[in-house]
Amino acid sequence: MTRNTLIVFVILVLFLPFFPLLIWSFAKGWVFPQLIPEQWTLQHWAQLLLPTSRVIEGLLQSLAIALTTTVLSLLVGLPAGRAIGLIEFPGKEALKLFLLTPIIVSPLATLMGIQFMLIRLGLNGTILGVILVHLMPTIPYMTLVLSSVFANFDTGYETQARSLGASPIQVFSQVTLPLIAPGVVVGALFAFLISWNEFLLTFFVGAGRVFTLPMVLFTLLQGGNNGLVAAVAITSIVPGLLFLLLASKALENEAALGGVGNV
């Protein structure tokens, strides 16, 4: 089996569960024992644009929350990952284990305490509150990814740049950032996808007032309109796929990464 054939096979296997969804989104009724629907329609996709479906609202709120969460995770994870990756200090391994706690422990175990704090701060049921709670699983991923990158990072490049008169900002933007760009891309990809698909934390902290796309999908599942549910489900995976495609292109493009592939 050639490499291209294997890639095509893997893609088919991964996307096989979405094929029935694609059919449902265009089907005007699809009942057993029909192998394929007898009638087709664009009605379900047209419904996505109606204000009553709240799909556009959910899409925009999901995008805003996921992008903001990704940026904030990077702002916290970058210095934290550098410190963990480059500096030896007592309790370092314990700190790494502690970072895994939000990933290992069920969110339900900590949700009540977090929600109580957010209520006291007046952030329950707000987009800011949802963003803050989304940081709980995304910051550990971002920090651990970047700490692995910095563990193999040669600070000699920064020293040489400073000796040549580069300012700290120039050192970071022209030396450090291009070298750690693959780790930043991977960490951002994880953070975006985790936030984009998060339902449980949004459901509890959003208190029904923050309506992301997973919330829209969950609501529509109660209605029994399989065609509309399928159309929303397909819509929900498109931004994630686009982000994944952009990330993979960035990792392949050495010029975009400042020539890191040649270092």
ChimeraX attribute file (.defattr): number of C-alpha atoms within 10 A of each C-alpha:
attribute: neighborCount
match mode: 1-to-1
recipient: residues
	/A:1	5
	/A:2	6
	/A:3	8
	/A:4	9
	/A:5	10
	/A:6	11
	/A:7	11
	/A:8	11
	/A:9	11
	/A:10	12
	/A:11	11
	/A:12	13
	/A:13	11
	/A:14	10
	/A:15	10
	/A:16	11
	/A:17	10
	/A:18	16
	/A:19	11
	/A:20	12
	/A:21	20
	/A:22	15
	/A:23	17
	/A:24	24
	/A:25	24
	/A:26	21
	/A:27	20
	/A:28	18
	/A:29	17
	/A:30	18
	/A:31	10
	/A:32	7
	/A:33	7
	/A:34	9
	/A:35	8
	/A:36	15
	/A:37	16
	/A:38	11
	/A:39	10
	/A:40	15
	/A:41	14
	/A:42	13
	/A:43	14
	/A:44	21
	/A:45	17
	/A:46	11
	/A:47	16
	/A:48	18
	/A:49	13
	/A:50	11
	/A:51	10
	/A:52	10
	/A:53	17
	/A:54	18
	/A:55	24
	/A:56	17
	/A:57	18
	/A:58	20
	/A:59	21
	/A:60	14
	/A:61	18
	/A:62	25
	/A:63	19
	/A:64	16
	/A:65	21
	/A:66	23
	/A:67	19
	/A:68	19
	/A:69	28
	/A:70	27
	/A:71	14
	/A:72	18
	/A:73	25
	/A:74	23
	/A:75	14
	/A:76	15
	/A:77	24
	/A:78	23
	/A:79	14
	/A:80	18
	/A:81	23
	/A:82	19
	/A:83	18
	/A:84	21
	/A:85	21
	/A:86	17
	/A:87	12
	/A:88	10
	/A:89	9
	/A:90	8
	/A:91	9
	/A:92	14
	/A:93	12
	/A:94	9
	/A:95	12
	/A:96	15
	/A:97	11
	/A:98	13
	/A:99	18
	/A:100	15
	/A:101	15
	/A:102	18
	/A:103	14
	/A:104	11
	/A:105	10
	/A:106	10
	/A:107	16
	/A:108	11
	/A:109	10
	/A:110	11
	/A:111	16
	/A:112	13
	/A:113	11
	/A:114	17
	/A:115	21
	/A:116	14
	/A:117	13
	/A:118	20
	/A:119	14
	/A:120	10
	/A:121	10
	/A:122	11
	/A:123	18
	/A:124	22
	/A:125	21
	/A:126	17
	/A:127	21
	/A:128	17
	/A:129	21
	/A:130	25
	/A:131	23
	/A:132	17
	/A:133	21
	/A:134	25
	/A:135	23
	/A:136	18
	/A:137	22
	/A:138	26
	/A:139	27
	/A:140	25
	/A:141	24
	/A:142	29
	/A:143	28
	/A:144	23
	/A:145	23
	/A:146	29
	/A:147	24
	/A:148	16
	/A:149	20
	/A:150	23
	/A:151	15
	/A:152	11
	/A:153	16
	/A:154	12
	/A:155	12
	/A:156	9
	/A:157	14
	/A:158	18
	/A:159	12
	/A:160	13
	/A:161	17
	/A:162	14
	/A:163	10
	/A:164	9
	/A:165	10
	/A:166	16
	/A:167	12
	/A:168	12
	/A:169	10
	/A:170	15
	/A:171	18
	/A:172	15
	/A:173	12
	/A:174	15
	/A:175	19
	/A:176	19
	/A:177	17
	/A:178	19
	/A:179	23
	/A:180	19
	/A:181	19
	/A:182	23
	/A:183	21
	/A:184	22
	/A:185	22
	/A:186	19
	/A:187	25
	/A:188	24
	/A:189	19
	/A:190	20
	/A:191	27
	/A:192	26
	/A:193	20
	/A:194	20
	/A:195	26
	/A:196	27
	/A:197	18
	/A:198	20
	/A:199	17
	/A:200	14
	/A:201	19
	/A:202	26
	/A:203	19
	/A:204	17
	/A:205	28
	/A:206	25
	/A:207	15
	/A:208	13
	/A:209	13
	/A:210	23
	/A:211	23
	/A:212	29
	/A:213	27
	/A:214	23
	/A:215	23
	/A:216	21
	/A:217	22
	/A:218	14
	/A:219	14
	/A:220	17
	/A:221	14
	/A:222	9
	/A:223	10
	/A:224	10
	/A:225	13
	/A:226	19
	/A:227	24
	/A:228	25
	/A:229	24
	/A:230	24
	/A:231	23
	/A:232	25
	/A:233	20
	/A:234	16
	/A:235	16
	/A:236	21
	/A:237	14
	/A:238	11
	/A:239	17
	/A:240	18
	/A:241	12
	/A:242	11
	/A:243	15
	/A:244	18
	/A:245	12
	/A:246	14
	/A:247	18
	/A:248	15
	/A:249	12
	/A:250	16
	/A:251	19
	/A:252	13
	/A:253	14
	/A:254	15
	/A:255	12
	/A:256	13
	/A:257	18
	/A:258	18
	/A:259	12
	/A:260	18
	/A:261	14
	/A:262	6
	/A:263	6
